[in-house]
Amino acid sequence: MLDRELSRRRLFGIAASAALTAGCGTAHGDSITLTSTATPVTTATAVPITAPAQVPLPAAVAARHAGTQPRQWGVALPGITSSFTPTADQIALTFDACGGPGNNEIDQALVDFLVAQQIPATLFLNRRWIDADPARTVLLGANPLFELANHGSAHKPLSVTGRAAYGIAGTTSTQEAAEEVWTNHLRLTELTGTPPRFFRAGTAHYDEIAVAITEDLGETPIGFTLNADHGATATATQVASAMRTATPGTISLAHLHRPRSGTAAGMIAALPALRALGFTFIHL
């Protein structure tokens, strides 16, 4: 409990600092404008939100696709955004927080570094990670450096047949796939007041029916160009080497929930070097 409280206090300090340093401006040469007039939030107070009228409820989306058999499976299917067309030498950094047993921590060194360097990133949060400490999600969401995105409810590959990836069983039906997206969509919206725009499945694997379900629920399925830390198993040297291969339009994938991994040290080594080469970092 003490560690959790300290983590909350540190995140509050980060949110307050960001509000001061990035309140009305562009982050140290980055190509996005970070503007916030919000007062940092210190408690996980839910914000009553109803689904936009134009987004069908998950049962209706599931019914629309029921009985359709998928023919494709993987991390790079039509409809999955795995890179972007840059307007300059831009890279989109994304970090997953997967949640579940042994995966509910936060890599504070990584967060502190991103804030100190004013580097924006898109954070894909799983509901299990959120529910382990909802206050830190509120605080991350209050920081304009970070856009919060949806990493599913149970961190399952998004399938309509139960197909597995890396030994993790996927969702087994159109209904379960829709709920995997939508339940955490509502949770993030409840905590932050802002519906997530982007979804990345657990393991980043989808079939094409699940891709369509995600789109029908109003979120964009996201993949990756560059796997920087291989599920937070890579060494710092490996992470840094991978990041140095980034090219304009890259969406990098790394992880936020394993503070004893090489991810933070690798990013600390690589990102300033990339910036020195003229790259800027942007949200998706």
KETOR-269790 format. One line per 8 residues: number of its first residue (from 1); their letters; for each residue x, y, z of N, C-alpha, C, CB. Coordinates in steps of 0.2 Angstrom, whole numbers. Glycine has a CB too. Example, Ala and Ser with C-alpha at 12.3 -4.5 7.8 and 13.67 -1.06 7.14 Angstrom:
<recs>
1 = AS = 66,-28,39,62,-22,39,66,-16,39,57,-22,45; 64,-11,35,68,-5,36,64,0,39,70,-3,29
</recs>
This chain:
<recs>
1 = MLDRELSR = 4,-6,0,0,0,0,4,6,0,-5,0,6; 10,6,4,14,12,4,17,13,-3,20,11,9; 19,8,-6,22,9,-13,17,12,-18,24,2,-16; 11,9,-17,5,12,-21,4,19,-20,-1,8,-21; 4,21,-14,3,28,-12,9,33,-14,2,29,-4; 15,30,-14,20,34,-16,20,35,-24,27,31,-14; 18,30,-27,17,30,-34,12,35,-36,15,23,-37; 6,35,-32,1,40,-34,4,47,-33,-5,39,-29
9 = RRLFGIAA = 8,48,-27,10,55,-26,15,57,-32,14,55,-19; 19,52,-34,24,54,-39,20,56,-46,29,48,-40; 15,52,-47,11,54,-53,8,60,-53,6,48,-54; 6,62,-46,3,69,-46,8,74,-47,0,69,-38; 14,73,-45,19,78,-46,20,79,-53,25,76,-42; 20,73,-57,21,73,-64,16,77,-68,21,66,-67; 9,76,-65,4,79,-69,4,86,-67,-3,76,-66; 6,88,-61,6,95,-60,12,99,-64,7,97,-52
17 = SAALTAGC = 18,95,-64,23,98,-68,21,99,-75,29,94,-67; 18,94,-78,16,94,-85,12,100,-86,13,88,-87; 7,101,-82,2,107,-82,6,113,-83,-3,107,-77; 11,114,-79,15,120,-79,20,121,-85,19,120,-73; 23,115,-87,28,116,-92,25,115,-99,33,111,-91; 19,112,-100,17,110,-106,10,113,-107,17,103,-108; 8,118,-103,1,121,-103,-1,124,-109,1,126,-97; 3,127,-112,1,131,-118,7,131,-123,-2,138,-117
25 = GTAHGDSI = 9,125,-126,14,126,-131,16,119,-134,20,128,-127; 21,119,-138,23,113,-141,29,111,-137,26,115,-148; 29,104,-136,34,101,-132,41,101,-135,32,94,-130; 45,106,-133,52,105,-135,54,103,-142,56,101,-130; 50,106,-147,51,105,-154,47,99,-156,59,103,-155; 43,96,-152,39,91,-155,33,94,-159,36,87,-149; 31,90,-163,26,93,-169,19,93,-167,27,89,-175; 17,92,-160,10,93,-158,10,98,-153,8,86,-155
33 = TLTSTATP = 4,101,-153,3,106,-148,0,103,-142,-1,112,-151; 3,104,-136,0,101,-130,-3,107,-126,6,98,-126; -10,107,-126,-13,112,-122,-18,109,-117,-17,116,-128; -18,112,-111,-22,109,-106,-24,115,-101,-19,103,-102; -30,116,-99,-32,120,-94,-35,117,-88,-37,126,-97; -34,110,-88,-37,106,-83,-33,106,-77,-38,99,-86; -36,106,-71,-33,105,-65,-31,98,-64,-37,108,-59; -25,96,-62,-23,89,-61,-28,86,-56,-16,89,-58
41 = VTTATAVP = -30,80,-57,-35,76,-53,-31,72,-49,-40,72,-58; -33,71,-42,-30,67,-37,-33,61,-35,-28,71,-31; -40,61,-37,-44,55,-35,-47,52,-41,-49,56,-30; -48,45,-41,-51,42,-47,-59,43,-47,-49,34,-46; -61,49,-47,-68,50,-48,-71,49,-54,-69,58,-46; -76,45,-55,-79,43,-61,-83,49,-64,-84,37,-60; -82,49,-70,-86,55,-74,-92,51,-78,-81,58,-79; -98,53,-76,-104,50,-80,-103,51,-87,-110,52,-77
49 = ITAPAQVP = -103,46,-91,-103,47,-98,-108,42,-101,-96,46,-101; -111,44,-106,-115,39,-110,-112,38,-117,-123,42,-111; -113,32,-120,-110,31,-127,-113,36,-132,-112,24,-129; -109,38,-136,-112,43,-142,-117,39,-146,-106,45,-146; -122,43,-148,-128,40,-151,-126,36,-157,-133,45,-152; -121,38,-161,-119,36,-167,-115,29,-167,-115,41,-171; -113,27,-161,-109,21,-160,-114,16,-157,-103,22,-154; -115,10,-161,-119,5,-159,-117,1,-153,-120,0,-165
57 = LPAAVAAR = -121,-1,-149,-119,-5,-143,-116,-12,-145,-125,-6,-138; -112,-15,-141,-108,-21,-143,-113,-26,-145,-104,-23,-137; -119,-27,-142,-123,-33,-144,-125,-32,-151,-129,-33,-139; -127,-26,-153,-129,-24,-160,-123,-26,-165,-131,-17,-161; -117,-24,-163,-111,-25,-167,-110,-32,-168,-105,-21,-164; -110,-36,-162,-109,-43,-162,-114,-46,-167,-109,-46,-155; -120,-44,-166,-125,-48,-170,-124,-46,-178,-132,-45,-168; -122,-41,-179,-121,-39,-186,-115,-44,-189,-118,-32,-187
65 = HAGTQPRQ = -111,-46,-186,-105,-50,-188,-106,-58,-186,-99,-48,-186; -111,-59,-183,-112,-66,-181,-113,-71,-187,-118,-67,-176; -109,-77,-186,-110,-82,-191,-105,-81,-197,-116,-82,-194; -101,-75,-197,-96,-74,-202,-89,-78,-200,-95,-67,-203; -86,-81,-204,-80,-85,-202,-74,-81,-205,-80,-92,-206; -69,-80,-200,-63,-76,-202,-59,-80,-207,-59,-74,-196; -55,-77,-211,-50,-80,-215,-43,-78,-214,-52,-79,-223; -42,-73,-210,-36,-70,-209,-34,-69,-202,-35,-63,-212
73 = WGVALPGI = -28,-69,-200,-26,-69,-193,-19,-66,-193,-26,-76,-190; -18,-61,-188,-11,-59,-187,-11,-52,-185,-7,-59,-194; -5,-48,-185,-4,-42,-182,-4,-36,-188,3,-42,-179; -5,-38,-194,-4,-33,-200,-9,-35,-205,3,-33,-203; -16,-34,-203,-21,-35,-208,-24,-29,-211,-27,-39,-204; -28,-29,-216,-31,-23,-218,-36,-20,-213,-35,-24,-225; -35,-14,-212,-39,-10,-207,-35,-9,-200,-45,-15,-205; -29,-12,-199,-25,-11,-194,-20,-6,-196,-22,-18,-191
81 = TSSFTPTA = -20,-1,-192,-15,5,-193,-8,3,-190,-17,11,-190; -3,1,-194,3,-1,-191,9,4,-193,5,-7,-195; 7,10,-196,12,15,-197,8,21,-200,17,13,-203; 11,27,-201,7,33,-203,11,37,-208,5,37,-197; 8,41,-211,11,45,-216,14,52,-213,6,47,-222; 20,52,-212,22,58,-208,23,64,-212,29,57,-205; 22,70,-208,23,77,-212,30,79,-211,18,82,-209; 34,76,-207,41,77,-206,44,71,-203,42,83,-201
89 = DQIALTFD = 50,71,-200,53,65,-197,50,64,-190,61,66,-196; 44,60,-191,40,59,-185,40,52,-183,33,62,-186; 39,51,-177,39,44,-174,33,44,-169,45,41,-171; 29,39,-169,23,39,-164,25,33,-159,16,37,-167; 27,35,-152,28,31,-147,22,28,-144,33,34,-142; 22,21,-143,16,18,-140,19,14,-134,11,15,-144; 15,13,-129,17,9,-123,11,6,-120,21,13,-117; 12,-1,-120,6,-5,-117,7,-6,-110,6,-12,-121
97 = ACGGPGNN = 1,-6,-106,1,-9,-99,-4,-14,-99,-1,-3,-94; -1,-20,-98,-5,-26,-100,-9,-29,-94,-1,-32,-102; -7,-28,-88,-11,-30,-82,-11,-37,-81,-18,-27,-83; -14,-39,-75,-14,-46,-73,-9,-48,-68,-14,-51,-80; -9,-54,-66,-4,-56,-61,3,-55,-63,-5,-64,-60; 7,-51,-59,14,-49,-61,15,-44,-66,17,-55,-63; 9,-41,-68,10,-36,-73,6,-29,-72,7,-39,-80; 5,-28,-65,1,-22,-63,5,-16,-61,-4,-24,-58
105 = EIDQALVD = 12,-17,-61,16,-11,-59,16,-6,-65,23,-14,-57; 20,0,-63,21,5,-68,29,6,-68,17,11,-66; 31,7,-74,38,9,-75,39,16,-74,41,6,-82; 40,18,-67,40,25,-66,46,28,-69,41,26,-58; 52,25,-69,58,28,-73,56,30,-80,64,23,-73; 52,26,-83,51,28,-90,46,34,-90,47,22,-93; 41,34,-86,36,39,-86,40,46,-84,31,38,-81; 44,45,-79,48,51,-77,52,54,-83,52,50,-71
113 = FLVAQQIP = 55,49,-86,60,52,-92,55,55,-97,63,46,-95; 50,52,-99,46,55,-104,43,62,-102,39,51,-106; 42,63,-96,39,69,-94,45,74,-93,36,69,-87; 51,72,-91,57,77,-90,59,79,-97,63,73,-87; 58,75,-102,60,76,-109,55,79,-113,63,70,-113; 49,79,-110,43,82,-114,42,78,-120,43,89,-115; 42,71,-120,40,67,-125,33,64,-125,46,61,-126; 29,66,-130,22,63,-130,22,56,-132,18,67,-134
121 = ATLFLNRR = 17,52,-129,16,45,-131,9,43,-130,21,41,-126; 7,38,-133,1,35,-133,1,29,-128,-3,33,-140; -3,29,-123,-2,23,-118,-9,19,-119,-2,26,-111; -7,13,-121,-13,8,-121,-14,4,-115,-11,3,-127; -19,5,-111,-20,3,-104,-25,-3,-105,-22,8,-100; -24,-9,-102,-28,-14,-101,-33,-13,-94,-25,-21,-100; -39,-16,-95,-43,-14,-89,-40,-17,-82,-50,-17,-90; -37,-23,-83,-34,-26,-77,-29,-21,-74,-31,-33,-78
129 = WIDADPAR = -25,-18,-78,-20,-13,-75,-23,-7,-72,-15,-12,-81; -28,-5,-76,-32,1,-73,-35,0,-67,-38,3,-78; -38,-6,-66,-42,-8,-60,-37,-9,-54,-47,-13,-61; -31,-11,-55,-26,-12,-50,-25,-6,-46,-20,-15,-52; -26,0,-49,-25,7,-46,-28,12,-51,-17,8,-45; -34,13,-50,-37,18,-55,-35,25,-55,-45,18,-54; -32,27,-49,-30,34,-48,-24,35,-53,-28,35,-41; -20,31,-54,-14,32,-58,-17,33,-66,-9,27,-58
137 = TVLLGANP = -22,30,-68,-25,31,-74,-28,38,-75,-30,26,-76; -31,40,-70,-34,47,-69,-28,52,-70,-38,49,-63; -22,51,-66,-17,56,-66,-13,56,-73,-12,54,-61; -12,50,-76,-9,49,-83,-14,53,-88,-8,42,-85; -20,52,-87,-25,55,-92,-25,63,-91,-31,53,-91; -23,65,-85,-23,73,-84,-17,76,-87,-23,74,-77; -12,72,-89,-6,75,-92,-6,75,-99,0,70,-90; -6,81,-102,-7,82,-110,-1,78,-114,-7,89,-111
145 = LFELANHG = 4,76,-111,9,72,-115,6,65,-117,15,71,-110; 2,63,-113,-1,56,-114,-8,56,-117,0,52,-107; -9,52,-122,-15,50,-124,-17,43,-122,-16,51,-132; -22,42,-119,-24,35,-116,-28,32,-121,-28,36,-109; -26,25,-122,-30,21,-127,-31,15,-124,-25,20,-134; -35,11,-128,-38,5,-125,-34,-2,-127,-46,4,-128; -32,-5,-122,-29,-12,-123,-33,-18,-121,-22,-11,-119; -39,-17,-121,-44,-22,-120,-46,-23,-112,-41,-28,-123
153 = SAHKPLSV = -50,-28,-111,-53,-29,-105,-49,-35,-101,-60,-30,-105; -48,-40,-105,-44,-46,-102,-38,-48,-105,-49,-52,-102; -36,-43,-110,-29,-44,-113,-29,-50,-118,-23,-44,-108; -34,-51,-121,-35,-57,-126,-34,-55,-133,-42,-60,-125; -31,-59,-137,-31,-58,-144,-38,-58,-146,-27,-64,-148; -39,-53,-151,-46,-52,-153,-48,-56,-159,-47,-44,-155; -52,-61,-157,-54,-66,-162,-61,-68,-161,-50,-73,-161; -64,-71,-166,-71,-73,-165,-72,-81,-165,-76,-70,-171
161 = TGRAAYGI = -66,-84,-164,-66,-91,-164,-62,-94,-158,-63,-94,-171; -59,-90,-154,-55,-92,-149,-47,-93,-151,-57,-98,-146; -45,-91,-157,-39,-92,-159,-34,-89,-154,-38,-89,-166; -28,-92,-153,-23,-90,-148,-17,-87,-151,-21,-96,-144; -13,-83,-147,-7,-80,-149,-2,-81,-143,-8,-73,-152; 4,-83,-144,9,-84,-139,6,-88,-133,11,-77,-137; 1,-92,-134,-1,-97,-129,-7,-93,-126,4,-98,-125; -9,-87,-128,-15,-84,-124,-21,-85,-129,-13,-76,-123
169 = AGTTSTQE = -26,-88,-126,-32,-89,-129,-36,-83,-131,-37,-94,-125; -39,-82,-137,-42,-76,-139,-49,-76,-137,-41,-76,-147; -53,-71,-139,-60,-71,-138,-63,-76,-142,-63,-64,-139; -69,-79,-140,-72,-84,-144,-78,-83,-148,-73,-89,-139; -80,-77,-148,-86,-76,-152,-86,-68,-154,-93,-78,-148; -91,-66,-158,-92,-59,-160,-94,-55,-153,-97,-58,-165; -98,-58,-149,-100,-55,-143,-94,-54,-138,-106,-59,-140; -90,-59,-137,-85,-58,-133,-79,-53,-136,-81,-65,-131
177 = AAEEVWTN = -78,-53,-142,-74,-48,-145,-76,-41,-144,-73,-50,-153; -83,-40,-145,-86,-34,-144,-85,-31,-137,-93,-33,-146; -86,-36,-132,-86,-34,-125,-78,-33,-123,-89,-40,-121; -74,-36,-126,-67,-35,-125,-65,-28,-126,-62,-40,-129; -67,-25,-132,-66,-18,-134,-70,-14,-129,-68,-17,-141; -77,-15,-129,-81,-10,-126,-81,-9,-119,-88,-12,-128; -80,-15,-115,-80,-14,-108,-74,-9,-105,-79,-21,-104; -69,-10,-108,-63,-5,-107,-64,2,-110,-56,-8,-109
185 = HLRLTELT = -67,2,-115,-69,9,-118,-73,13,-113,-73,8,-125; -78,9,-110,-82,13,-105,-78,14,-99,-88,8,-103; -74,10,-97,-70,11,-91,-65,17,-92,-66,5,-89; -62,18,-97,-57,23,-98,-61,30,-99,-53,22,-105; -67,29,-102,-71,35,-103,-74,37,-96,-77,34,-108; -76,33,-92,-78,34,-85,-73,38,-81,-81,28,-82; -67,35,-81,-62,38,-77,-59,45,-80,-56,33,-77; -59,46,-86,-55,52,-89,-60,57,-92,-50,50,-94
193 = GTPPRFFR = -66,55,-94,-71,59,-97,-70,59,-105,-71,66,-94; -65,56,-107,-63,56,-114,-63,49,-117,-56,59,-115; -67,47,-122,-68,41,-125,-61,39,-129,-74,40,-130; -58,33,-128,-52,32,-132,-54,31,-139,-49,25,-129; -49,33,-143,-49,33,-150,-46,27,-153,-46,39,-153; -42,24,-150,-37,18,-152,-38,12,-148,-30,21,-153; -37,6,-151,-38,0,-148,-32,-4,-151,-44,-4,-149; -28,-8,-146,-24,-13,-148,-25,-19,-144,-16,-10,-146
201 = AGTAHYDE = -26,-24,-147,-28,-31,-144,-22,-33,-140,-30,-36,-150; -24,-37,-135,-19,-41,-132,-15,-45,-136,-22,-46,-126; -8,-45,-136,-4,-48,-141,-4,-45,-148,-5,-56,-142; -8,-40,-149,-9,-36,-155,-11,-41,-161,-2,-33,-157; -14,-46,-159,-17,-51,-164,-24,-50,-165,-15,-58,-163; -26,-50,-172,-33,-49,-173,-35,-54,-179,-35,-42,-175; -42,-56,-180,-44,-58,-186,-48,-53,-189,-48,-65,-185; -50,-53,-196,-52,-48,-199,-60,-46,-197,-53,-49,-207
209 = IAVAITED = -63,-51,-194,-70,-49,-191,-69,-45,-185,-74,-56,-190; -64,-47,-181,-63,-43,-175,-60,-36,-177,-57,-46,-171; -57,-35,-182,-55,-28,-184,-61,-24,-186,-50,-29,-191; -66,-27,-190,-72,-24,-191,-76,-22,-185,-76,-28,-196; -76,-27,-180,-80,-25,-174,-77,-19,-171,-80,-32,-170; -70,-19,-170,-67,-13,-167,-69,-7,-170,-60,-14,-167; -69,-7,-177,-70,-1,-181,-78,1,-180,-69,-2,-188; -82,-4,-180,-89,-2,-179,-91,1,-172,-93,-9,-179
217 = LGETPIGF = -86,-1,-167,-87,2,-160,-84,9,-160,-84,-3,-155; -81,11,-165,-79,18,-165,-71,19,-163,-83,22,-161; -68,13,-163,-61,14,-162,-57,11,-168,-59,10,-155; -50,14,-168,-46,12,-174,-41,7,-171,-42,18,-176; -41,1,-175,-37,-5,-172,-29,-3,-174,-38,-11,-176; -25,-3,-169,-18,-1,-170,-14,-7,-169,-16,4,-164; -9,-8,-174,-3,-13,-173,3,-9,-172,-3,-16,-180; 8,-11,-175,15,-7,-174,19,-8,-180,18,-10,-168
225 = TLNADHGA = 24,-4,-181,29,-5,-186,35,-8,-183,31,2,-188; 37,-6,-177,43,-8,-173,41,-11,-166,48,-2,-173; 43,-17,-165,43,-20,-159,49,-19,-155,41,-28,-159; 49,-14,-150,55,-12,-147,57,-16,-141,54,-5,-145; 53,-19,-138,55,-23,-131,53,-30,-131,53,-19,-125; 49,-32,-136,47,-39,-136,44,-41,-129,53,-44,-138; 38,-38,-128,35,-39,-122,38,-38,-115,33,-46,-122; 43,-33,-116,47,-31,-110,52,-36,-108,43,-29,-104
233 = TATATQVA = 54,-40,-113,59,-45,-111,66,-43,-114,57,-52,-114; 66,-38,-118,73,-36,-121,77,-33,-116,71,-32,-127; 84,-33,-117,88,-29,-113,88,-22,-115,95,-32,-114; 91,-18,-111,91,-11,-113,95,-9,-120,95,-7,-107; 100,-13,-121,104,-13,-127,100,-15,-133,111,-17,-127; 96,-20,-132,92,-22,-138,86,-17,-139,89,-29,-136; 83,-14,-134,78,-9,-135,81,-3,-138,75,-7,-128; 87,-1,-136,90,5,-139,92,4,-146,96,7,-135
241 = SAMRTATP = 94,-2,-148,96,-4,-155,90,-4,-159,100,-11,-155; 84,-7,-157,78,-7,-160,76,0,-162,73,-11,-157; 75,4,-157,73,11,-158,77,15,-163,72,14,-151; 83,13,-163,88,17,-168,86,15,-175,95,16,-166; 82,10,-176,81,8,-183,74,12,-185,80,0,-184; 71,15,-181,65,19,-183,66,24,-189,62,23,-177; 61,24,-193,61,28,-199,54,33,-198,61,24,-205; 54,38,-202,48,42,-202,42,38,-203,49,48,-207
249 = GTISLAHL = 37,39,-199,30,36,-199,30,29,-195,29,34,-206; 35,28,-191,35,22,-187,31,23,-181,43,21,-184; 27,17,-180,23,17,-173,27,11,-169,16,14,-174; 31,14,-164,34,9,-160,30,6,-154,41,12,-157; 31,0,-152,28,-4,-147,33,-6,-142,24,-10,-150; 31,-4,-136,35,-6,-130,30,-6,-124,41,-1,-128; 33,-7,-118,28,-9,-112,30,-4,-106,29,-16,-110; 24,-3,-102,24,2,-97,24,-2,-90,19,6,-98
257 = HRPRSGTA = 23,-8,-90,21,-11,-83,27,-16,-80,15,-16,-85; 33,-16,-83,38,-20,-80,44,-15,-79,40,-25,-85; 44,-13,-73,50,-8,-71,56,-11,-70,48,-5,-64; 57,-18,-70,63,-21,-69,66,-23,-76,63,-27,-65; 62,-21,-81,64,-23,-88,70,-18,-91,58,-24,-93; 72,-20,-97,77,-15,-100,73,-9,-104,81,-19,-105; 67,-9,-104,63,-4,-108,65,3,-106,56,-5,-107; 65,5,-100,66,12,-98,73,14,-100,65,13,-91
265 = AGMIAALP = 78,10,-98,85,12,-100,86,12,-107,90,6,-96; 83,7,-111,84,8,-118,81,14,-121,81,2,-121; 75,16,-119,72,22,-122,76,28,-120,65,23,-119; 79,28,-113,83,34,-111,89,34,-115,85,33,-104; 92,29,-118,98,29,-122,96,31,-129,101,22,-122; 90,29,-132,89,30,-139,85,36,-141,85,24,-141; 80,38,-137,76,44,-139,79,50,-139,70,44,-134; 84,52,-135,87,59,-136,92,58,-142,92,60,-130
273 = ALRALGFT = 95,52,-144,99,52,-150,94,53,-156,102,45,-150; 88,50,-156,84,51,-161,82,58,-162,78,46,-161; 81,61,-157,79,68,-157,85,73,-160,77,71,-150; 91,71,-158,96,74,-160,97,74,-168,103,72,-157; 95,68,-171,95,67,-178,89,71,-181,94,60,-179; 85,74,-178,80,78,-181,73,75,-180,81,79,-188; 72,69,-177,65,66,-176,61,70,-171,66,59,-174; 55,70,-172,50,72,-167,45,67,-165,46,79,-169
281 = FIHL = 42,67,-159,38,62,-157,31,65,-156,41,59,-150; 26,61,-158,19,63,-159,15,58,-156,17,65,-166; 9,60,-154,3,55,-153,1,52,-159,-3,59,-149; -3,46,-159,-6,43,-164,-11,48,-167,-9,37,-163
</recs>
